[in-house]
Structure formats: C-alpha cells, structure tokens
C-alpha cells in the first residue's frame, strides 16, 4: 500500500523551553500531518545524549531523553510552576538548540518536580519500575554513580564499582538511593508522556517510525552492565571499535568508537539481549528503522586507539540467523533496513532474504558519470524513498553544492526549468516513484538551505541543533502536501 510521511526529530519541534518536547506543539505537528494526508512520522533515536549531543551515542539503548519531557504538562500536573521554569535560561534562539543551556537547566527544573512529586507513593510509578527493572535499575544506578564521579566514563571509575562487584553495587545503591529514584522518576515521566503522544498519533492513523542504532555507546549503562556482550579485554577496554571505511562522506572514514559485539556469545544465548532490545523498540514505535543494516552481514572493525577509520577490516556478522530468531520470538514486524553505502552481494542477499524494504536516497542518484540504483526508474515497490536523510544536506543546500555536470543531469532528469522551489521537483519525483513508502525531511517541505541541516557526519559542533520555527508548518503547506500526496496515490 502506497503511503508517505515526514522525517522530523522530536528535538526539532518548536517549544517554549529551548528544545522540542512532547508538548502541545508536538500534538499540533501530528494534527498537521493528518491534514497533510500523511501516514508516518519518522523520528531519530529517543535515548539520553551525552558529549556531542548525538542521538546515536546514548547513555542507554532503553532509556528516554529527559530533555523531551514537557514542562508545561508538569505545570498542569502541579509538579512545577511557571515561576520554577522561568528561573532558568533554556536559550533564546527559536531556530537552534543551545545544548549547554539545556543541560544546565533541564535537570535542575526536573529535580524541583521530583521534590514536589512524592513519587514513591505513586502506584503507577511503582508498577513502571517493576515492569522495567531489567534495564531501569542498571541505568538509574549508572547515572547516579556517573554523576558522583563528575561525569567521567565508567571505565575510569573506582575498580570495585567499575567491575560491578556485588558489595560495591549494594553500597552505591544505598549511598545514592535518592538520586537513583530521581533517574527512575525521569524515565517514568518520559514513558508516560511519550506513550500519550504516540497514542494520539495512532488515533489519527499516523504511525511512528523509530530508529534503532545497531551499536550502543561504550560509555553507557548497556556496556557497563553487560560487558560480556562486547569485544572487550580483561580490563574491559575495547579491543576494536565500530566505524565505516573511507567513502564520499569522509576521506579517512568514520570512526564511531562504539564497542563491537561478540556475535558468537549472542548466538549462544539465542540473541536474548537483542530480542529484548528489539521488543522494547516495538513498545515505543510502530515501525523500526535498523540503522547500519550492513553490520549484520559484515561489520567494519577498527583497532582500538586508532585516530581514523582508515586501517580497519571487515568481519562476518550474524547474518540471517538473528532475523530467524527475531521472527520466531517476536513474530512478523515492520522494519526498514538502512542499507546505504557500498553494498556487497552478500548484504544485498541478506536484505532480500529478510523481505525488509531498503532505502533509496534521491540525493545519491545524480552522478552524471554513471547509472545509479538511486535513480527512481530503478526502484522496486518494496523500498522507502527519501529526498535525503538526517545525514544529508537539505535538497536546496545539496543542489547548490553540485558540480555543473551533476546539476545539469538532475535538471534534465526531473525536467527542472526554473530555479524557483526546486525542492518540490525532488519531492514530486519521490512521491511519484514506485516505492511503497516515501519519507520527506521537514526541512525540504519548508524549502530550507544548509543552515537547517540536521547532521554532517564525522564533525562536531553544529549537529542536531536545528529547530522548526513556530508556525512554519501551516495550513497552506499542509494543503499543498496533501494535494501532492493524493495526486500520487499515497493518501
């Protein structure tokens, strides 16, 4: 069935407190999606972020980002007052997130809400902590201990707690009991608010496409609590880390630094940790996009300590075996395979065998020197087409940067005759394609340039900051999107 949707990170939703949240503006965004005839809202990973603010480097693969908790809702519930919130500086730029100000303010105001909550008398909270004990206990303890050591990575903690010796775990749980409950409280608020927002979207017949990074961060509760799952040495230092070889994005490759999995151990356990992780994703989302799907076929292993990704090598991943187990244990699930980059015959066979749709990116199509699989006439129905992803420039920014041969080719292919609103011709090509699903980044619908780019891989400093201005997604734009959606049979 032909459908379409919009890609917009939660952090990019307009809000009154410096970063997008599960606020009335998020509900209004869903209303606009409904008016625009859309079936999907695609978001980025929802986990708590650390250094670099990347949602792909989270302190937990299970926990939610406390930044997304809506303060207005807490005011309505009597946990905060407007005066409590007004004490803090959340930043004053409606178009960009100031993460330093968010970090310095958000936890303070949430602590005020916690102190006003009497949360341990709340039956719903107690049930939440019981149901999520398998990840929540380790995460809350990890964050409490991390704070006590001024935020340093767990590998630098005192040895007894670094190695999770039972007596140390007991001692730290007692010492930081209140702090642990504070982190549980944050997760309870996150889950309650996200669950309500997702239910609202589903009621409007809009499904959430969530994103699961294939890897977890080294400095995370997951790695600290489950070192046996990863390629670590006797001192719990990684022996090799994840990344990508040199490509068109980066001449020295991408050094992600995530610990690699001990796939033979996962296989022995019937991928128990993975099954729990994926099952939890389907509590949060309706469809799961698996980032870096290639890593299940082969993964790039970079020696730990290398400064670039140039000297890594490929290792075999679990292959189809993990998806056999997934289908047995979890049933048939809606998945999008992020199969971008250089694809070998074996990874193409894996994607085909799973039956999952792969991704087609229009910005990758217009190389005037050669025929591309990303040109729309080469698509198959079982695919998801994007003008670009969170790692691409906006269409307008990208088009302006093309060399004259590639730009001329794109103009001929799309029959572009004027420079006005060029992005709509790319949106039209995506919508008109045979791909069952079409996802367009919100920045392209808004006609924004490079200043609205979400992420530039292998860089730090300006990523993950862009926000949509209040009122930008108005009724006129929704009507225009709806008309094109209807024209190409995606309503």
C-alpha angles and dihedrals in degrees: 000000000000113000140156141201148171131259113220126147115231088237090062096060113109114256143159096243108059102269137048114272141170087282137137086274089061090053089048089052089055089050089054091049088054091049089049091055094243126158101193142047110195118200137177125250112303099212127124111273131219136180110003092018092245116157086212092064104055134165088231137016089212105039126086128233111263088209088074095059107113112236094198089062090052089051090052090049091053095245093113140018128220086248090058090055095042090062092074136069110230094172129273103234110103091195101050136040118237098209095186091058091044091051093049094047111029099065092045094054091044089053089056089053090048092051089051095046111074080208097170089068091055112105093202090054092049090050090048092053091049094048093047099037092116091072106008097066093055094042096050092046092046092053093045092050092043090055091049088057093049094257100300120151116274090244087070096049123111108288099247094059094033088059092041095235107187095239091051092049090052093047095049092046089055095042095049099031096130092046090051091053089049090058091046088051091055091052091048091054091046093051094046094049096042092047090054093048093048091048089053091051092048090049087056088051092251117135124208118234107203129191126232115193110220090225134048125220119265090227094059141108088247095061095039094049096040109032091152089071094064142061097260130145128231091282090051091250115140115257091201136001139211131262144114130273121247112296142149090296095054134011092210096040127241118295104199095170097212117146114256123236127254091229094184089060092048090051091052090055093046087249090291095165092047093049091052091048094049093044089054090052089059089056087059102036142029096217126025123212107204107215118222094008089178089074091074090061099037130348130205112241118201121190110253111255097030113134095215137026095244098106103047127116137209123261129187117261128204094279120194092340094085091051091049088057092043092054091046096048103032103025126224111339134183108252136169114205112217094215100164128138128041106345123201124208090257095056091046088053091048093052090047093048093052090051090222118143115250128213131265118196118198093204089063093055107074107075103138091202097066147013112269133209086218094067107107095237088065097053126112124214093248094073142088116233124206131179084218140331133235087276094056131079116251114274092255093048092046095045091052090053096051120112114249095256094054092043091051090049091051090049092052094044095049095034091237108179102167138037092231116112093343090171090071091063090057091046089050091051091051093046092046094049123105091246109124091223130040122189121186123191111240090235090065093052087050092050095234128163135223092299087075096052113133100208141359107200119237093020135101132205111047104039128116092013107106118112131188112244118244112269094013094117095057134165092266092056092044089053092050092050091046092053093053092043090054093044092059097041100253101121 
